[in-house]
Amino acid sequence: MRKTIIFLFAFVMALSGCSLSFNEDVTKQPDEPKNQTASRNMIPKNLHIVSIGDSLTRGIGDSTNQGGYIPYLQKDLENLNEVNRVQIENFGVRGNRTDQLLDRLEKKEVRNALKKSDFVVITIGGNDVMKVFRENIAKLEVEVFEKERTAYEERLNKILSTVRKINSEAGIILIGLYNPFEKWFSNIEEVDDIIADWNQASRNILNQYERSQFVMIADIFQDQEENLLYKDHFHPNDEGYKLIADRVFHSIKGKKLVDLVTKN
């Protein structure tokens, strides 16, 4: 483990502010045609979505600088018969870890936005993993990641608990981690195992909360012929963000959370 994973250190240290960043995970689903015959009694509603987290929420790697997956998700939702307009407030900060997101949840601006939200979309955890790489490079063993994962679970639970206390009704969507080293170090199985363990931990914590959905995206970036990463070889590019948005959209539509928050 140490010999293989230490090879990643130079690449990891070159990254600044990196991130990788209901009750069932979502995998790729086929597109569904929009129902053109909406019920006469249906009044399209406005949705308010708050996105919090790290650089995936901020949209690092998006060539349009419009927020990564967010504009794609907004467009998909507004194409639903049940939805009129979608307002999205983006509180993503490049490089944020779970401890930093906890601090930011105390800010008045963020709390006020969360109170009004119908959905809260979160990307977090990737920088927590990278912190382990940086601080334990001299002794990088699987056990180190397992120990930090326990602390991560506690902080993630506090994040979700805080969000739920601020807004007891909003749907919560947590986007999972992916392995950005897949293209360059596909032979290093330990990294995939670590990401899988942390995703499972995230899912287990989220399962404790009602109206929540874990969205798995790791498979999107595995064994892809098309490049889905930005030129930093770490964050998603436009196509990568589009695929993430598609996965999040189907998680909302598949669980009928839109029906939950748009009912009369």
C-alpha positions in Angstrom: 0.0 0.0 0.0 2.7 2.5 1.0 4.8 2.0 -2.1 2.0 2.3 -4.5 0.1 5.1 -2.9 3.1 7.2 -2.2 3.5 7.6 -6.0 0.5 9.8 -5.9 2.0 12.3 -3.5 3.6 14.7 -6.0 0.4 14.9 -7.9 -1.7 15.5 -4.8 0.6 18.2 -3.5 0.3 20.0 -6.8 -3.4 20.4 -6.4 -4.8 23.5 -4.6 -8.2 23.4 -3.0 -9.0 20.0 -4.4 -12.3 18.2 -3.8 -14.0 15.1 -5.0 -16.5 17.0 -3.5 -34.5 8.9 -0.4 -31.9 6.4 1.5 -30.6 4.4 -1.5 -27.8 5.2 -3.9 -28.5 6.1 -7.5 -26.8 4.6 -10.6 -27.1 5.6 -14.2 -30.6 5.6 -15.5 -31.9 6.1 -19.1 -33.4 9.5 -19.9 -37.2 9.6 -19.6 -39.4 11.6 -22.0 -41.2 14.6 -20.5 -44.9 14.0 -20.0 -46.5 16.6 -22.3 -50.0 16.2 -20.9 -49.8 17.7 -17.4 -52.8 17.4 -15.2 -55.2 20.3 -15.4 -55.2 20.5 -11.6 -51.4 20.8 -11.5 -50.0 24.2 -10.7 -46.2 24.3 -11.4 -44.3 25.4 -8.4 -41.1 27.3 -7.8 -38.2 25.4 -6.2 -35.4 26.8 -4.0 -32.3 24.7 -4.0 -29.2 25.5 -1.8 -25.9 23.8 -2.7 -23.2 23.7 -0.1 -19.7 22.1 0.0 -16.4 22.1 -1.8 -15.1 22.8 -5.3 -17.5 20.5 -7.0 -20.3 22.7 -5.7 -18.3 25.8 -6.6 -17.8 24.4 -10.1 -14.0 24.4 -10.5 -13.3 23.1 -14.0 -16.5 24.5 -15.5 -15.5 26.5 -18.6 -18.5 28.7 -18.3 -17.9 29.6 -14.7 -21.6 29.1 -14.0 -21.4 26.6 -11.2 -20.5 23.2 -12.5 -23.4 20.7 -12.4 -25.8 23.4 -11.1 -27.0 25.1 -14.4 -27.6 21.6 -15.9 -29.6 20.5 -12.9 -31.6 23.8 -13.0 -32.5 23.3 -16.6 -33.5 19.7 -16.2 -35.8 20.5 -13.2 -37.4 23.4 -15.0 -38.3 21.0 -17.9 -40.6 19.1 -15.5 -44.3 19.8 -15.7 -44.5 20.1 -11.9 -41.8 22.9 -11.8 -42.1 26.5 -12.9 -38.8 28.2 -11.9 -35.8 26.9 -10.0 -33.7 29.3 -7.8 -30.3 27.9 -6.8 -28.0 29.5 -4.2 -24.4 28.3 -4.4 -22.3 28.3 -1.2 -19.5 26.0 -2.5 -16.0 26.9 -1.5 -12.9 25.4 -3.1 -10.9 23.3 -0.7 -13.5 23.0 2.0 -13.4 20.0 4.3 -16.2 18.8 6.6 -14.8 20.8 9.6 -14.8 24.0 7.5 -18.3 23.4 6.2 -19.5 23.0 9.8 -18.1 26.4 10.6 -19.8 27.9 7.6 -23.2 26.5 8.5 -23.1 29.0 11.4 -23.0 32.0 9.0 -26.3 33.9 8.9 -26.4 34.1 5.1 -26.1 30.3 4.8 -28.6 29.5 7.5 -31.2 31.9 6.1 -30.8 30.3 2.6 -31.2 26.8 4.1 -34.4 27.8 6.0 -36.1 28.7 2.6 -34.8 25.7 0.7 -36.7 22.8 -0.8 -33.6 20.8 -1.5 -30.1 20.9 -0.1 -27.4 19.5 -2.3 -24.0 18.7 -0.7 -20.6 17.8 -2.1 -18.0 17.2 0.7 -15.4 14.7 1.8 -12.8 14.8 -1.0 -10.6 17.3 0.8 -10.8 15.2 4.0 -9.3 12.3 2.0 -6.6 14.5 0.5 -5.7 15.8 4.0 -4.9 12.3 5.0 -2.6 12.0 2.0 -0.7 15.1 2.8 -0.3 14.7 6.6 0.6 11.0 6.5 2.8 10.6 3.5 5.7 9.2 5.6 3.4 6.4 6.9 0.5 6.0 4.5 -1.3 2.9 5.4 -5.0 1.9 5.0 -5.4 2.1 8.8 -4.7 5.8 8.7 -7.6 6.3 6.3 -9.9 4.1 8.4 -9.1 6.2 11.5 -9.8 9.5 9.8 -12.9 8.1 8.2 -14.4 7.6 11.7 -13.8 11.3 12.4 -15.2 12.2 9.0 -18.4 10.3 9.8 -18.9 12.2 13.0 -18.4 15.6 11.3 -20.7 14.6 8.4 -23.4 13.5 10.9 -23.1 17.0 12.5 -23.4 18.6 9.1 -26.6 16.7 8.3 -28.0 17.2 11.8 -27.4 20.9 11.5 -29.1 21.2 8.1 -32.0 19.2 9.5 -32.3 21.4 12.5 -32.3 24.5 10.3 -34.9 23.0 7.9 -36.8 20.0 9.0 -38.6 19.5 5.7 -36.0 20.0 2.9 -34.8 17.0 0.8 -31.1 16.4 1.4 -29.0 15.1 -1.5 -25.4 14.0 -0.8 -23.2 13.5 -3.8 -20.6 10.8 -3.4 -16.8 10.8 -4.0 -15.0 9.6 -7.1 -11.4 8.6 -7.8 -9.7 11.4 -9.9 -6.6 9.2 -10.3 -8.5 6.6 -12.3 -7.1 7.6 -15.7 -3.5 7.8 -14.6 -3.2 5.2 -11.8 -5.9 2.6 -12.7 -3.7 -0.2 -11.4 -3.6 1.1 -7.8 -6.6 -0.7 -6.3 -6.1 0.8 -2.8 -7.4 4.2 -3.9 -10.6 2.7 -5.3 -11.0 0.8 -2.1 -10.6 3.9 0.0 -13.1 5.9 -2.0 -15.6 3.0 -1.8 -15.2 2.8 2.0 -15.8 6.5 2.4 -18.8 6.4 0.1 -20.2 3.6 2.1 -19.6 5.5 5.3 -21.4 8.6 3.8 -24.3 6.5 2.7 -24.7 4.8 6.2 -24.8 8.2 7.9 -27.3 9.7 5.4 -29.6 6.7 5.9 -30.3 7.9 9.3 -32.2 11.0 7.9 -35.6 11.0 6.2 -36.1 12.6 2.8 -32.4 12.1 1.9 -30.6 10.6 -1.1 -27.1 9.5 -1.6 -26.0 9.9 -5.3 -23.2 7.7 -6.4 -21.0 9.2 -9.1 -17.8 7.1 -8.8 -18.8 4.9 -11.7 -19.2 7.9 -14.0 -15.4 8.4 -14.0 -14.4 4.8 -14.1 -13.1 3.2 -17.3 -14.3 6.0 -19.5 -12.9 6.4 -23.0 -14.0 10.1 -23.1 -12.1 12.5 -20.9 -14.4 13.8 -18.1 -11.8 15.7 -16.2 -10.6 19.3 -16.4 -7.1 20.2 -17.5 -5.9 19.9 -13.8 -6.7 16.1 -14.2 -8.7 16.3 -11.0 -11.9 18.2 -11.2 -14.7 17.4 -13.7 -14.9 19.2 -17.0 -18.1 20.4 -18.6 -19.1 16.9 -19.7 -18.3 15.5 -16.3 -20.5 18.1 -14.6 -23.3 17.4 -17.0 -23.2 13.7 -16.1 -23.2 14.5 -12.4 -26.2 16.8 -12.9 -28.0 14.1 -14.8 -27.4 11.6 -12.0 -28.7 14.1 -9.4 -31.7 15.0 -11.5 -32.7 11.3 -11.7 -32.3 10.9 -8.0 -34.8 13.7 -7.4 -37.2 12.5 -10.1 -36.9 8.8 -9.2 -37.8 9.4 -5.5 -40.5 11.9 -6.4 -39.1 14.5 -4.1 -40.4 17.1 -6.5 -43.9 15.8 -5.8 -43.2 16.1 -2.0 -42.2 19.7 -2.1 -44.7 20.9 -4.8 -47.9 19.4 -3.4 -50.7 21.8 -2.8 
